[in-house]
Amino acid sequence: MPVPLPAPDASTLLCPDVPVDVRLTLGVLQRGHADPTVQSRPEGVWLCFRIPASGDPVTVLVQPAPSALVPGPVPVLAWGPGARAAVDGAHRLLGLDDDWSAFDARLAPDVAGDGGAALPHAVIRARRAHPGLRLPATGRMVDQLFMVVLEQKVTHDQARAGWRWLVRNHGEPAPAPAPAGMLLAPTAEVVRRIPSWQWHAGWVQPAQSRALLRVAERATALERLAGRPVDGPDGAVSALTTLPGIGVWTAAETVQRTHGAPDTVAVGDYHLAHHVGEVLSGRRTDDAGMLRLLSPWAGHRQRVVRLIGLSGYRYSRFGPKLAPADHRRR
């Protein structure tokens, strides 16, 4: 039996005129099923974080609409000192500024993308099956950078383990009624104080820990990038890549979630180019080839990538799986 929730410190009822699939939209913010900061549970999606401008902690519960296929009300409840600010930002968090109408118009029967390119039927079916998919925009640059840096050049298991270790060992309790085990990610100040020898215990590589410290040292300036556009010489991506240890892949993976960037593709990903190439052309390709294949969908390339992930296509895998040695207790 569900446990009754206490009255929230702030709440809102969003009534968008488009479908919103809460679990699918917010799912990209969750780093594995055991992520201490984001959890999808029967009552909805829980998120625990700090408001960047104030540092105030908040626990948020976003409850799904009655249907993810048609427009419906989405309740958002928040507890803690940052509750009002979190509720005020719920519209962007759920990607309701993310307008798919131009993209959807190009999926109409007998309409091809610019240059005559059409998406495979399975990708189009994925959009028809998931009209509530939105691209969330959290606006929380430092938290997202911490997550993505821990995913640089490591396996899936290493990345998830590193994030859990960082939050569980250096995070703080989230405001009640956050579910048991949920925590706030550590602040930049806390990350700066982590002794160098402790990173080894978290399965965090030296290059990653150095990048994390640079992010923590420049946290205030990095948070301001949430207010910049994604692209351009003064955009968020250009600014992020001036920081040592932050390359184009890390910048792209970050702004996809902080800005809801519909066109930003993660170049340099170990598998993505192969997957996109096989789906759009029937054969593996490299980053340059992936960008050529996606070019007819300029302005919507990340939308296409998300739909490829939902299409059911599985790319070919060659060679043995990488099983990195775990030296944490040595």
C-alpha positions in Angstrom: 0.0 0.0 0.0 1.4 3.4 -1.0 2.6 5.6 1.9 0.7 8.9 2.1 2.9 11.9 1.2 3.1 15.0 3.4 1.8 18.2 2.0 4.4 19.7 -0.5 6.1 23.0 0.2 5.2 24.0 -3.4 3.3 22.3 -6.2 1.9 22.9 -9.6 -0.4 21.1 -12.1 1.0 21.4 -15.6 -1.6 21.1 -18.3 0.4 21.0 -21.6 -1.3 20.9 -25.0 1.0 18.1 -26.1 1.5 14.5 -24.7 4.2 14.2 -22.1 5.7 10.8 -21.2 7.2 11.7 -17.8 9.2 8.5 -17.3 10.6 8.4 -20.8 11.5 12.1 -20.8 13.1 12.1 -17.4 14.7 8.7 -17.9 17.8 10.2 -19.6 18.6 11.9 -16.3 18.8 8.7 -14.3 22.2 7.0 -14.2 21.1 3.4 -13.8 18.5 1.8 -11.6 20.4 2.5 -8.4 21.1 6.2 -9.1 20.7 7.9 -5.7 19.6 11.2 -7.2 16.9 10.1 -9.7 14.4 7.3 -9.2 11.4 6.1 -11.2 8.9 4.5 -8.8 5.2 3.6 -9.1 4.1 7.0 -7.8 6.2 8.9 -10.3 9.8 10.1 -10.9 11.7 11.4 -7.9 14.6 13.9 -8.3 16.8 15.3 -5.6 19.1 18.2 -6.4 20.1 21.8 -5.4 18.9 24.9 -7.1 22.0 26.4 -8.8 21.4 30.0 -8.1 20.9 29.5 -4.3 22.2 26.1 -3.5 18.9 25.3 -1.8 18.1 21.5 -1.7 14.9 20.1 -3.0 13.1 16.8 -3.5 10.7 16.7 -6.5 8.1 14.2 -7.4 6.8 14.4 -11.0 3.7 12.2 -11.4 2.8 10.9 -14.8 -0.2 12.1 -16.8 -3.1 9.6 -17.1 -1.8 8.8 -20.6 1.6 9.3 -22.3 -0.1 9.3 -25.7 -2.5 12.3 -25.4 -2.2 15.6 -23.5 -3.1 15.4 -19.9 -2.3 17.0 -16.5 1.1 16.4 -14.9 1.3 17.1 -11.1 4.7 18.3 -9.8 5.3 18.3 -6.0 8.3 19.7 -4.3 9.7 19.7 -0.7 12.6 21.6 0.8 14.0 25.1 0.7 14.3 25.0 -3.1 10.7 23.8 -3.7 9.3 27.0 -5.2 12.2 27.5 -7.6 12.0 23.8 -8.6 8.3 24.1 -9.4 8.9 27.3 -11.3 11.4 25.4 -13.5 9.2 22.3 -14.0 8.1 23.4 -17.4 11.7 23.3 -18.8 12.5 20.2 -16.8 9.8 18.3 -18.6 10.9 19.7 -22.0 7.7 21.6 -22.6 9.7 24.3 -24.4 10.9 21.5 -26.8 8.8 22.0 -29.9 8.6 18.8 -32.1 6.0 20.2 -34.5 8.4 21.0 -37.3 10.0 17.6 -37.0 6.7 15.8 -36.8 5.5 17.6 -39.9 8.4 16.1 -41.9 7.3 12.6 -40.8 4.0 12.9 -42.6 3.4 10.3 -45.4 5.3 11.1 -48.6 7.3 13.8 -46.9 11.1 13.4 -46.9 13.8 15.3 -45.0 15.7 18.1 -46.7 17.8 16.7 -49.5 15.4 13.8 -50.1 16.4 11.7 -47.1 13.7 9.8 -45.3 13.9 8.0 -42.0 13.5 4.2 -41.8 10.0 3.1 -41.0 11.0 1.7 -37.6 12.3 5.1 -36.6 9.1 6.8 -37.7 7.1 4.1 -35.9 9.1 4.9 -32.7 7.9 8.5 -32.9 4.3 7.4 -33.5 4.6 5.1 -30.5 6.2 7.7 -28.2 4.5 11.1 -28.9 5.2 12.1 -25.3 8.9 12.1 -25.7 10.4 15.5 -24.8 14.0 16.7 -24.3 14.4 17.8 -20.7 16.4 20.9 -19.8 17.6 20.8 -16.2 19.7 24.0 -16.3 22.1 22.3 -13.7 25.5 22.5 -15.4 27.8 21.3 -12.7 25.7 18.3 -11.6 25.5 17.1 -15.2 29.2 17.6 -15.8 30.0 15.5 -12.7 27.9 12.7 -14.1 29.2 12.9 -17.7 32.9 13.2 -16.7 32.5 9.9 -14.8 31.4 8.3 -18.1 34.5 9.4 -20.1 36.2 6.5 -21.8 35.0 3.8 -19.3 32.5 1.0 -19.4 28.9 1.4 -18.5 29.5 -0.4 -15.2 32.4 1.8 -14.3 30.5 4.9 -15.0 27.5 3.9 -12.9 29.7 2.7 -10.1 31.6 6.0 -10.1 28.5 8.1 -9.8 27.0 5.9 -7.0 30.2 6.1 -5.1 30.5 9.8 -5.4 27.0 10.5 -4.3 26.8 7.9 -1.5 30.1 8.8 0.0 30.1 12.6 -0.5 26.5 13.6 -1.0 24.0 14.7 1.6 20.5 13.6 2.7 17.7 14.9 0.5 14.7 16.8 2.0 11.9 14.5 3.2 9.9 12.6 1.9 12.6 11.5 -0.5 12.5 7.7 -0.8 15.1 5.8 1.3 18.5 5.9 -0.2 18.0 9.0 -2.3 20.6 11.7 -1.8 21.8 15.1 -3.1 24.9 15.1 -5.2 27.9 16.6 -3.6 28.5 20.3 -4.0 31.5 21.7 -5.9 33.1 22.6 -2.6 32.8 19.1 -1.3 34.3 17.6 -4.5 37.2 20.0 -4.3 38.0 18.6 -0.8 38.0 14.9 -1.8 41.6 13.6 -1.2 43.3 12.3 -4.3 43.7 8.8 -2.9 39.9 8.4 -2.4 39.1 8.6 -6.1 40.8 5.2 -6.5 38.3 3.7 -4.2 35.5 4.9 -6.4 36.9 3.3 -9.6 37.5 6.9 -10.9 40.4 7.2 -13.3 43.1 9.9 -12.7 42.1 11.8 -15.9 38.5 11.8 -14.7 39.3 13.0 -11.2 41.4 15.9 -12.6 38.5 16.9 -14.8 36.1 16.7 -11.9 38.3 19.0 -9.9 38.5 21.5 -12.7 34.7 21.6 -13.0 34.4 22.0 -9.2 36.9 24.9 -9.2 35.0 26.7 -11.9 31.5 25.8 -10.8 30.1 29.4 -10.4 31.2 30.3 -14.0 30.0 27.0 -15.4 26.5 27.4 -13.9 26.1 30.7 -15.8 26.4 28.7 -19.1 22.9 27.5 -18.5 21.7 30.9 -19.7 23.7 30.8 -22.9 22.6 29.3 -26.2 24.1 25.9 -27.1 25.9 26.8 -30.3 28.0 29.7 -31.6 31.3 31.1 -30.6 30.0 32.3 -27.3 27.7 29.3 -26.8 27.7 26.7 -24.0 29.5 24.0 -26.1 32.3 26.3 -27.1 32.8 27.6 -23.5 32.7 24.1 -22.0 35.4 22.8 -24.4 37.9 25.5 -23.3 38.1 23.7 -19.9 40.9 21.0 -19.9 39.4 17.6 -19.7 36.1 18.6 -21.3 35.9 17.6 -24.9 33.2 17.8 -27.6 31.7 14.5 -26.4 31.4 15.6 -22.8 30.0 19.0 -23.8 27.4 17.4 -26.1 26.2 14.9 -23.5 25.9 17.7 -21.0 23.9 20.3 -23.0 21.6 17.5 -24.3 20.3 17.4 -20.7 20.9 20.9 -19.4 19.6 22.7 -22.4 17.3 20.1 -24.1 19.5 20.6 -27.2 17.6 19.0 -30.1 20.4 19.2 -32.6 23.5 18.4 -30.6 25.0 15.0 -31.3 27.7 13.3 -29.2 30.7 13.0 -31.5 33.3 10.6 -30.2 30.9 8.1 -28.6 32.3 4.5 -28.7 29.1 3.0 -30.2 26.8 5.8 -31.5 28.2 6.2 -35.0 28.0 2.5 -35.6 24.4 2.4 -34.4 23.3 5.4 -36.4 25.2 4.2 -39.5 23.6 0.7 -39.5 20.1 2.2 -39.0 20.3 4.9 -41.6 22.5 3.2 -44.2 22.7 -0.5 -43.3 26.4 -0.4 -42.5 28.7 0.8 -39.8 30.3 4.2 -40.1 32.5 6.7 -38.2 31.7 10.1 -36.7 32.0 12.0 -40.0 29.8 9.4 -41.7 27.2 9.7 -38.9 27.1 13.5 -39.3 26.6 13.2 -43.1 23.8 10.7 -42.6 22.1 13.0 -40.0 22.7 16.3 -42.0 19.3 16.2 -43.8 17.8 16.5 -40.3 19.8 19.5 -39.2 18.1 21.2 -36.3 16.7 17.8 -35.2 19.6 15.5 -35.2 19.5 14.6 -31.5 15.7 13.9 -31.9 16.6 11.4 -34.6 19.3 9.8 -32.4 16.8 9.4 -29.5 14.3 7.8 -31.8 16.9 5.4 -33.2 17.4 4.3 -29.6 13.7 3.6 -29.2 13.3 2.0 -32.6 14.3 -1.5 -31.6 17.4 -1.6 -33.9 20.4 -3.3 -32.4 23.8 -2.6 -33.9 26.3 -5.4 -34.7 28.9 -6.1 -32.0 32.3 -7.5 -32.8 35.0 -8.9 -30.6 34.9 -9.8 -26.9 33.3 -7.5 -24.3 35.6 -5.3 -22.4 36.0 -6.4 -18.8 38.2 -3.9 -17.0 40.1 -5.0 -13.9 38.6 -3.7 -10.7 41.5 -2.4 -8.5 39.4 -0.5 -6.0 40.4 -2.8 -3.1 44.0 -3.3 -4.0 
